[in-house]
Amino acid sequence: MTSIASGPSAAPRQRTVVAVLEDAAVAQGLTDLRSRLTEVLSAGDARLVVDVSGLDRISSSVVAALLRAKRKCAARGVDVVVRGSAGQSLGLLTRTGLAAVLDVEDEEA
């Protein structure tokens, strides 16, 4: 899923590329995340949003994928946002300090 940021505050238009992770298909979601990561890094002017609202909990595989995406994007000056973390997922990110490392948006954002 890809969308374009627009509006008066969007000086240069920045593409927003979204990868969705869901409990029913975590492996497929991680494959999609890798694909979206490649897309974002190729574009250079994009922002990667990882939607984890479909996950009841964030597994170690998901954490590793998020950190890998963050590291690769940071090296190229690309923003990564984790969206939709709530409940246990947000608690895990906060307790482990990952909420400070990853840009975590509120579920309502």
PyMOL commands that place a pseudoatom at each C-alpha (Angstrom):
pseudoatom trace, name=CA, resn=MET, resi=1, chain=A, elem=C, hetatm=0, pos=[0.000, 0.000, 0.000]
pseudoatom trace, name=CA, resn=THR, resi=2, chain=A, elem=C, hetatm=0, pos=[1.439, 3.361, -1.023]
pseudoatom trace, name=CA, resn=SER, resi=3, chain=A, elem=C, hetatm=0, pos=[0.105, 6.844, -0.447]
pseudoatom trace, name=CA, resn=ILE, resi=4, chain=A, elem=C, hetatm=0, pos=[1.306, 10.373, -1.065]
pseudoatom trace, name=CA, resn=ALA, resi=5, chain=A, elem=C, hetatm=0, pos=[1.507, 12.958, 1.716]
pseudoatom trace, name=CA, resn=SER, resi=6, chain=A, elem=C, hetatm=0, pos=[-0.114, 16.194, 0.670]
pseudoatom trace, name=CA, resn=GLY, resi=7, chain=A, elem=C, hetatm=0, pos=[-1.468, 19.403, 2.095]
pseudoatom trace, name=CA, resn=PRO, resi=8, chain=A, elem=C, hetatm=0, pos=[-0.156, 22.850, 2.908]
pseudoatom trace, name=CA, resn=SER, resi=9, chain=A, elem=C, hetatm=0, pos=[2.519, 21.628, 5.333]
pseudoatom trace, name=CA, resn=ALA, resi=10, chain=A, elem=C, hetatm=0, pos=[3.985, 19.118, 2.875]
pseudoatom trace, name=CA, resn=ALA, resi=11, chain=A, elem=C, hetatm=0, pos=[6.633, 21.285, 1.213]
pseudoatom trace, name=CA, resn=PRO, resi=12, chain=A, elem=C, hetatm=0, pos=[8.263, 18.685, -1.014]
pseudoatom trace, name=CA, resn=ARG, resi=13, chain=A, elem=C, hetatm=0, pos=[5.879, 15.793, -1.536]
pseudoatom trace, name=CA, resn=GLN, resi=14, chain=A, elem=C, hetatm=0, pos=[7.065, 12.756, 0.337]
pseudoatom trace, name=CA, resn=ARG, resi=15, chain=A, elem=C, hetatm=0, pos=[5.721, 9.340, -0.491]
pseudoatom trace, name=CA, resn=THR, resi=16, chain=A, elem=C, hetatm=0, pos=[4.501, 7.264, 2.409]
pseudoatom trace, name=CA, resn=VAL, resi=17, chain=A, elem=C, hetatm=0, pos=[4.988, 3.546, 1.939]
pseudoatom trace, name=CA, resn=VAL, resi=18, chain=A, elem=C, hetatm=0, pos=[3.001, 1.348, 4.323]
pseudoatom trace, name=CA, resn=ALA, resi=19, chain=A, elem=C, hetatm=0, pos=[3.763, -2.239, 5.338]
pseudoatom trace, name=CA, resn=VAL, resi=20, chain=A, elem=C, hetatm=0, pos=[0.991, -3.977, 7.286]
pseudoatom trace, name=CA, resn=LEU, resi=21, chain=A, elem=C, hetatm=0, pos=[1.744, -6.776, 9.757]
pseudoatom trace, name=CA, resn=GLU, resi=22, chain=A, elem=C, hetatm=0, pos=[-1.052, -9.073, 10.956]
pseudoatom trace, name=CA, resn=ASP, resi=23, chain=A, elem=C, hetatm=0, pos=[-1.161, -12.119, 13.216]
pseudoatom trace, name=CA, resn=ALA, resi=24, chain=A, elem=C, hetatm=0, pos=[-2.819, -14.241, 10.524]
pseudoatom trace, name=CA, resn=ALA, resi=25, chain=A, elem=C, hetatm=0, pos=[0.094, -13.788, 8.119]
pseudoatom trace, name=CA, resn=VAL, resi=26, chain=A, elem=C, hetatm=0, pos=[3.207, -12.613, 9.964]
pseudoatom trace, name=CA, resn=ALA, resi=27, chain=A, elem=C, hetatm=0, pos=[5.615, -14.336, 7.565]
pseudoatom trace, name=CA, resn=GLN, resi=28, chain=A, elem=C, hetatm=0, pos=[3.901, -12.730, 4.566]
pseudoatom trace, name=CA, resn=GLY, resi=29, chain=A, elem=C, hetatm=0, pos=[3.890, -9.382, 6.359]
pseudoatom trace, name=CA, resn=LEU, resi=30, chain=A, elem=C, hetatm=0, pos=[7.630, -9.597, 7.031]
pseudoatom trace, name=CA, resn=THR, resi=31, chain=A, elem=C, hetatm=0, pos=[8.219, -10.416, 3.363]
pseudoatom trace, name=CA, resn=ASP, resi=32, chain=A, elem=C, hetatm=0, pos=[6.092, -7.391, 2.460]
pseudoatom trace, name=CA, resn=LEU, resi=33, chain=A, elem=C, hetatm=0, pos=[8.097, -5.262, 4.908]
pseudoatom trace, name=CA, resn=ARG, resi=34, chain=A, elem=C, hetatm=0, pos=[11.358, -6.270, 3.199]
pseudoatom trace, name=CA, resn=SER, resi=35, chain=A, elem=C, hetatm=0, pos=[9.838, -5.419, -0.175]
pseudoatom trace, name=CA, resn=ARG, resi=36, chain=A, elem=C, hetatm=0, pos=[8.561, -2.046, 1.054]
pseudoatom trace, name=CA, resn=LEU, resi=37, chain=A, elem=C, hetatm=0, pos=[11.966, -1.337, 2.623]
pseudoatom trace, name=CA, resn=THR, resi=38, chain=A, elem=C, hetatm=0, pos=[13.638, -1.877, -0.748]
pseudoatom trace, name=CA, resn=GLU, resi=39, chain=A, elem=C, hetatm=0, pos=[11.042, 0.414, -2.366]
pseudoatom trace, name=CA, resn=VAL, resi=40, chain=A, elem=C, hetatm=0, pos=[11.637, 3.177, 0.187]
pseudoatom trace, name=CA, resn=LEU, resi=41, chain=A, elem=C, hetatm=0, pos=[15.415, 2.971, -0.029]
pseudoatom trace, name=CA, resn=SER, resi=42, chain=A, elem=C, hetatm=0, pos=[15.252, 3.117, -3.827]
pseudoatom trace, name=CA, resn=ALA, resi=43, chain=A, elem=C, hetatm=0, pos=[12.950, 6.146, -3.797]
pseudoatom trace, name=CA, resn=GLY, resi=44, chain=A, elem=C, hetatm=0, pos=[15.017, 8.069, -1.273]
pseudoatom trace, name=CA, resn=ASP, resi=45, chain=A, elem=C, hetatm=0, pos=[12.266, 10.613, -0.652]
pseudoatom trace, name=CA, resn=ALA, resi=46, chain=A, elem=C, hetatm=0, pos=[9.810, 8.234, 0.960]
pseudoatom trace, name=CA, resn=ARG, resi=47, chain=A, elem=C, hetatm=0, pos=[8.749, 7.493, 4.513]
pseudoatom trace, name=CA, resn=LEU, resi=48, chain=A, elem=C, hetatm=0, pos=[8.185, 3.928, 5.717]
pseudoatom trace, name=CA, resn=VAL, resi=49, chain=A, elem=C, hetatm=0, pos=[5.204, 3.289, 7.991]
pseudoatom trace, name=CA, resn=VAL, resi=50, chain=A, elem=C, hetatm=0, pos=[4.928, -0.152, 9.587]
pseudoatom trace, name=CA, resn=ASP, resi=51, chain=A, elem=C, hetatm=0, pos=[1.366, -0.788, 10.748]
pseudoatom trace, name=CA, resn=VAL, resi=52, chain=A, elem=C, hetatm=0, pos=[1.383, -3.294, 13.619]
pseudoatom trace, name=CA, resn=SER, resi=53, chain=A, elem=C, hetatm=0, pos=[-2.255, -2.795, 14.640]
pseudoatom trace, name=CA, resn=GLY, resi=54, chain=A, elem=C, hetatm=0, pos=[-3.070, -6.291, 13.353]
pseudoatom trace, name=CA, resn=LEU, resi=55, chain=A, elem=C, hetatm=0, pos=[-0.664, -7.921, 15.818]
pseudoatom trace, name=CA, resn=ASP, resi=56, chain=A, elem=C, hetatm=0, pos=[-1.744, -9.037, 19.283]
pseudoatom trace, name=CA, resn=ARG, resi=57, chain=A, elem=C, hetatm=0, pos=[1.907, -9.101, 20.316]
pseudoatom trace, name=CA, resn=ILE, resi=58, chain=A, elem=C, hetatm=0, pos=[5.210, -8.211, 18.726]
pseudoatom trace, name=CA, resn=SER, resi=59, chain=A, elem=C, hetatm=0, pos=[7.448, -11.257, 18.325]
pseudoatom trace, name=CA, resn=SER, resi=60, chain=A, elem=C, hetatm=0, pos=[11.239, -11.253, 18.324]
pseudoatom trace, name=CA, resn=SER, resi=61, chain=A, elem=C, hetatm=0, pos=[11.137, -11.711, 14.526]
pseudoatom trace, name=CA, resn=VAL, resi=62, chain=A, elem=C, hetatm=0, pos=[9.066, -8.559, 14.171]
pseudoatom trace, name=CA, resn=VAL, resi=63, chain=A, elem=C, hetatm=0, pos=[11.351, -6.627, 16.539]
pseudoatom trace, name=CA, resn=ALA, resi=64, chain=A, elem=C, hetatm=0, pos=[14.390, -7.744, 14.520]
pseudoatom trace, name=CA, resn=ALA, resi=65, chain=A, elem=C, hetatm=0, pos=[12.718, -6.690, 11.260]
pseudoatom trace, name=CA, resn=LEU, resi=66, chain=A, elem=C, hetatm=0, pos=[11.765, -3.289, 12.701]
pseudoatom trace, name=CA, resn=LEU, resi=67, chain=A, elem=C, hetatm=0, pos=[15.297, -2.656, 13.950]
pseudoatom trace, name=CA, resn=ARG, resi=68, chain=A, elem=C, hetatm=0, pos=[16.794, -3.755, 10.617]
pseudoatom trace, name=CA, resn=ALA, resi=69, chain=A, elem=C, hetatm=0, pos=[14.457, -1.404, 8.751]
pseudoatom trace, name=CA, resn=LYS, resi=70, chain=A, elem=C, hetatm=0, pos=[15.267, 1.452, 11.135]
pseudoatom trace, name=CA, resn=ARG, resi=71, chain=A, elem=C, hetatm=0, pos=[19.027, 0.917, 10.775]
pseudoatom trace, name=CA, resn=LYS, resi=72, chain=A, elem=C, hetatm=0, pos=[18.951, 0.754, 6.967]
pseudoatom trace, name=CA, resn=CYS, resi=73, chain=A, elem=C, hetatm=0, pos=[16.649, 3.748, 6.648]
pseudoatom trace, name=CA, resn=ALA, resi=74, chain=A, elem=C, hetatm=0, pos=[18.607, 5.843, 9.154]
pseudoatom trace, name=CA, resn=ALA, resi=75, chain=A, elem=C, hetatm=0, pos=[21.743, 5.301, 7.077]
pseudoatom trace, name=CA, resn=ARG, resi=76, chain=A, elem=C, hetatm=0, pos=[19.943, 6.910, 4.117]
pseudoatom trace, name=CA, resn=GLY, resi=77, chain=A, elem=C, hetatm=0, pos=[18.044, 9.596, 6.014]
pseudoatom trace, name=CA, resn=VAL, resi=78, chain=A, elem=C, hetatm=0, pos=[14.663, 7.904, 5.537]
pseudoatom trace, name=CA, resn=ASP, resi=79, chain=A, elem=C, hetatm=0, pos=[12.043, 8.066, 8.305]
pseudoatom trace, name=CA, resn=VAL, resi=80, chain=A, elem=C, hetatm=0, pos=[10.518, 4.891, 9.752]
pseudoatom trace, name=CA, resn=VAL, resi=81, chain=A, elem=C, hetatm=0, pos=[7.333, 5.045, 11.812]
pseudoatom trace, name=CA, resn=VAL, resi=82, chain=A, elem=C, hetatm=0, pos=[5.658, 2.226, 13.750]
pseudoatom trace, name=CA, resn=ARG, resi=83, chain=A, elem=C, hetatm=0, pos=[1.911, 2.802, 13.769]
pseudoatom trace, name=CA, resn=GLY, resi=84, chain=A, elem=C, hetatm=0, pos=[-0.894, 1.111, 15.664]
pseudoatom trace, name=CA, resn=SER, resi=85, chain=A, elem=C, hetatm=0, pos=[0.932, -0.311, 18.648]
pseudoatom trace, name=CA, resn=ALA, resi=86, chain=A, elem=C, hetatm=0, pos=[-1.316, -0.537, 21.686]
pseudoatom trace, name=CA, resn=GLY, resi=87, chain=A, elem=C, hetatm=0, pos=[-1.774, -2.690, 24.757]
pseudoatom trace, name=CA, resn=GLN, resi=88, chain=A, elem=C, hetatm=0, pos=[0.844, -5.410, 25.123]
pseudoatom trace, name=CA, resn=SER, resi=89, chain=A, elem=C, hetatm=0, pos=[2.693, -4.348, 21.977]
pseudoatom trace, name=CA, resn=LEU, resi=90, chain=A, elem=C, hetatm=0, pos=[3.164, -0.791, 23.176]
pseudoatom trace, name=CA, resn=GLY, resi=91, chain=A, elem=C, hetatm=0, pos=[4.086, -2.063, 26.641]
pseudoatom trace, name=CA, resn=LEU, resi=92, chain=A, elem=C, hetatm=0, pos=[6.773, -4.306, 25.161]
pseudoatom trace, name=CA, resn=LEU, resi=93, chain=A, elem=C, hetatm=0, pos=[8.212, -1.486, 23.058]
pseudoatom trace, name=CA, resn=THR, resi=94, chain=A, elem=C, hetatm=0, pos=[8.259, 0.821, 26.082]
pseudoatom trace, name=CA, resn=ARG, resi=95, chain=A, elem=C, hetatm=0, pos=[9.726, -1.681, 28.589]
pseudoatom trace, name=CA, resn=THR, resi=96, chain=A, elem=C, hetatm=0, pos=[12.499, -2.741, 26.233]
pseudoatom trace, name=CA, resn=GLY, resi=97, chain=A, elem=C, hetatm=0, pos=[13.393, 0.828, 25.302]
pseudoatom trace, name=CA, resn=LEU, resi=98, chain=A, elem=C, hetatm=0, pos=[12.456, 0.236, 21.666]
pseudoatom trace, name=CA, resn=ALA, resi=99, chain=A, elem=C, hetatm=0, pos=[9.803, 2.967, 21.790]
pseudoatom trace, name=CA, resn=ALA, resi=100, chain=A, elem=C, hetatm=0, pos=[12.665, 5.434, 22.247]
pseudoatom trace, name=CA, resn=VAL, resi=101, chain=A, elem=C, hetatm=0, pos=[14.601, 3.971, 19.298]
pseudoatom trace, name=CA, resn=LEU, resi=102, chain=A, elem=C, hetatm=0, pos=[11.652, 3.555, 16.941]
pseudoatom trace, name=CA, resn=ASP, resi=103, chain=A, elem=C, hetatm=0, pos=[9.343, 6.425, 16.030]
pseudoatom trace, name=CA, resn=VAL, resi=104, chain=A, elem=C, hetatm=0, pos=[6.073, 5.101, 17.487]
pseudoatom trace, name=CA, resn=GLU, resi=105, chain=A, elem=C, hetatm=0, pos=[2.835, 6.863, 16.530]
pseudoatom trace, name=CA, resn=ASP, resi=106, chain=A, elem=C, hetatm=0, pos=[-0.290, 6.732, 18.652]
pseudoatom trace, name=CA, resn=GLU, resi=107, chain=A, elem=C, hetatm=0, pos=[-2.998, 4.485, 17.288]
pseudoatom trace, name=CA, resn=GLU, resi=108, chain=A, elem=C, hetatm=0, pos=[-5.211, 7.507, 16.593]
pseudoatom trace, name=CA, resn=ALA, resi=109, chain=A, elem=C, hetatm=0, pos=[-2.544, 9.283, 14.497]
for i in range(1, 109): cmd.bond("trace and resi %d" % i, "trace and resi %d" % (i + 1))
show_as sticks, trace
zoom trace
